Amino acid sequence: MSQKNNLPGRKAYRSGAPGRPKPPRKPGSVAHVRPTETHSDKGEHRIAKLLARAGIASRREIERMIAEGRIALNGETLDTPATLLTSLQGVTVDGNLVAEPTPARLFRYHKPAGLLTTERDPKGRPTIYDKLPADLPRVMPVGRLDLNTEGLLLLTTDGGLKRQMELPSFGVERSYRARAYGTVSQTQLEDLIEGIEIDGIRYGKIDANLERRTGRNQWIEMTLTEGKNREVRRVLEHLGLEVSRLIRTRYGPFYLEDMPAGAVDEVRQHDLAVFRKSLK
């Protein structure tokens, strides 16, 4: 089967695509709050949020770095991610001063199958970071694709943008094409629009359509907004299908189109700005 048939040729960005939501302390000073709080009414934010926004690492990774004593403020090692700051002035990571965040950047990456969407793997398996271009800035994946899933993976320098695009409350759609073996009807797929519960886990509405069938092999297109772990595979397996290939073709208004496997390109700032306005 040709790549042209597998990967629909569409624009990399489409404005107006679904994804809208339903309707002072001195710089460098520190305060501590309960772990559940993320900001105050004085323009302060948790240090993990500020560092993620600056593209240092994900919030989870930053919390780990704080626990390892790698982050300091004005020379004093921090011991809690609950530290509140108004800016990154005086903050160092591994002894290096952290610059204030620059404008967010977003990249499209055609992830091949066989790569983990993680920075490091204890088992030594290859990750996306082993294959990304060396001149790419420090980026974080928006959501994840499992080891054997291929297709569009968005990468960003901005932790705040990453979080917005991942949260189900913002309703950013993801589309997939799955090649599966077995028997399923269009009626069964249409029932997924009401959501489904599998082994005690509730999955939200899924817009699923039978694209074409050859014998007992079929291509199914699915669009969802939650993106739970292995959601597409688990739902199709629950319907008695065996997934042999899974490709993400869209995330929000950004499309994979005919991008070659392993390729990376940057989303235009104008298109990114239009998309970010749709999230508010």
LINZI-V303706 format. One record per backbone hydrogen bond with DSSP energy under -0.5 kcal/mol. CO is the residue of the C=O (numbers start at 1). NH is the residue of the N-H. E is the energy in kcal/mol with one decimal. If there is no record, write none. Layout:
co=CO nh=NH e=E
co=CO nh=NH e=E
This chain:
co=2 nh=5 e=-0.5
co=2 nh=6 e=-1.6
co=3 nh=7 e=-2.8
co=6 nh=8 e=-0.6
co=8 nh=10 e=-1.0
co=12 nh=255 e=-1.6
co=14 nh=17 e=-1.1
co=26 nh=29 e=-2.2
co=31 nh=84 e=-2.6
co=34 nh=37 e=-2.0
co=38 nh=46 e=-2.0
co=40 nh=43 e=-0.8
co=44 nh=40 e=-1.6
co=45 nh=85 e=-2.6
co=46 nh=49 e=-0.6
co=46 nh=50 e=-1.9
co=47 nh=51 e=-2.7
co=48 nh=52 e=-2.0
co=49 nh=53 e=-2.4
co=50 nh=54 e=-1.6
co=51 nh=56 e=-2.4
co=52 nh=55 e=-1.5
co=52 nh=159 e=-1.9
co=58 nh=62 e=-2.5
co=59 nh=63 e=-2.4
co=60 nh=64 e=-1.7
co=61 nh=65 e=-2.2
co=62 nh=66 e=-2.4
co=63 nh=67 e=-2.1
co=64 nh=68 e=-1.4
co=65 nh=70 e=-2.4
co=66 nh=69 e=-1.8
co=70 nh=94 e=-3.1
co=71 nh=78 e=-2.5
co=72 nh=92 e=-2.5
co=73 nh=76 e=-2.1
co=75 nh=77 e=-0.6
co=76 nh=73 e=-2.6
co=80 nh=83 e=-1.0
co=81 nh=48 e=-0.7
co=82 nh=33 e=-0.8
co=83 nh=47 e=-2.3
co=84 nh=31 e=-0.8
co=85 nh=45 e=-2.9
co=88 nh=91 e=-2.1
co=90 nh=74 e=-2.7
co=91 nh=98 e=-2.4
co=92 nh=72 e=-2.2
co=93 nh=96 e=-1.7
co=96 nh=93 e=-2.6
co=105 nh=157 e=-1.7
co=106 nh=267 e=-2.9
co=107 nh=155 e=-2.3
co=108 nh=265 e=-2.1
co=109 nh=111 e=-1.2
co=109 nh=153 e=-2.7
co=110 nh=262 e=-3.1
co=111 nh=151 e=-2.1
co=112 nh=115 e=-0.7
co=116 nh=118 e=-1.5
co=116 nh=128 e=-2.3
co=118 nh=129 e=-0.7
co=121 nh=124 e=-2.3
co=126 nh=116 e=-2.1
co=127 nh=130 e=-1.2
co=127 nh=131 e=-0.5
co=128 nh=131 e=-1.2
co=128 nh=132 e=-1.5
co=133 nh=136 e=-1.4
co=140 nh=156 e=-2.6
co=141 nh=143 e=-0.9
co=146 nh=149 e=-1.7
co=147 nh=114 e=-3.2
co=147 nh=115 e=-0.8
co=150 nh=248 e=-2.4
co=151 nh=111 e=-2.6
co=153 nh=109 e=-1.2
co=154 nh=142 e=-3.0
co=155 nh=107 e=-3.1
co=156 nh=140 e=-2.9
co=157 nh=159 e=-0.6
co=158 nh=162 e=-2.1
co=159 nh=163 e=-2.1
co=160 nh=164 e=-2.1
co=161 nh=165 e=-2.3
co=162 nh=166 e=-1.4
co=163 nh=167 e=-2.0
co=167 nh=170 e=-1.6
co=167 nh=172 e=-0.5
co=168 nh=171 e=-1.5
co=169 nh=22 e=-0.7
co=171 nh=173 e=-0.5
co=173 nh=252 e=-3.9
co=174 nh=224 e=-2.4
co=175 nh=249 e=-2.0
co=175 nh=250 e=-1.4
co=176 nh=222 e=-2.4
co=177 nh=247 e=-2.5
co=178 nh=180 e=-0.6
co=178 nh=220 e=-2.8
co=179 nh=244 e=-2.8
co=179 nh=245 e=-1.4
co=180 nh=218 e=-2.4
co=181 nh=242 e=-2.5
co=185 nh=189 e=-1.8
co=186 nh=190 e=-2.6
co=187 nh=191 e=-1.6
co=189 nh=192 e=-1.3
co=190 nh=193 e=-1.6
co=191 nh=194 e=-1.6
co=192 nh=195 e=-2.0
co=192 nh=206 e=-1.8
co=196 nh=203 e=-3.3
co=198 nh=201 e=-2.0
co=200 nh=202 e=-0.5
co=201 nh=198 e=-2.7
co=201 nh=203 e=-0.6
co=203 nh=196 e=-2.0
co=206 nh=208 e=-0.9
co=207 nh=223 e=-2.0
co=209 nh=211 e=-0.8
co=209 nh=221 e=-2.6
co=212 nh=219 e=-2.4
co=214 nh=217 e=-2.1
co=216 nh=182 e=-2.7
co=217 nh=214 e=-3.3
co=218 nh=180 e=-2.7
co=219 nh=211 e=-2.4
co=219 nh=212 e=-1.2
co=220 nh=178 e=-2.9
co=221 nh=209 e=-2.5
co=222 nh=176 e=-2.8
co=223 nh=207 e=-2.6
co=224 nh=174 e=-3.0
co=228 nh=231 e=-2.1
co=230 nh=234 e=-2.5
co=231 nh=235 e=-2.4
co=232 nh=236 e=-2.3
co=233 nh=237 e=-2.6
co=234 nh=238 e=-1.9
co=235 nh=239 e=-1.1
co=236 nh=241 e=-2.3
co=237 nh=240 e=-1.6
co=241 nh=243 e=-0.6
co=242 nh=181 e=-2.5
co=245 nh=179 e=-2.7
co=246 nh=150 e=-2.4
co=247 nh=177 e=-2.7
co=247 nh=249 e=-0.6
co=248 nh=152 e=-2.8
co=249 nh=256 e=-2.7
co=250 nh=175 e=-2.0
co=251 nh=254 e=-1.8
co=253 nh=14 e=-1.5
co=254 nh=251 e=-2.5
co=256 nh=259 e=-1.8
co=260 nh=263 e=-2.0
co=263 nh=110 e=-2.3
co=265 nh=108 e=-3.2
co=268 nh=272 e=-2.3
co=269 nh=273 e=-2.6
co=270 nh=274 e=-2.3
co=271 nh=275 e=-2.1
co=272 nh=276 e=-2.6
co=273 nh=277 e=-1.8
co=274 nh=278 e=-1.1
co=275 nh=278 e=-0.5
co=275 nh=279 e=-0.7
co=276 nh=279 e=-0.9
co=277 nh=280 e=-1.0
co=278 nh=21 e=-0.6
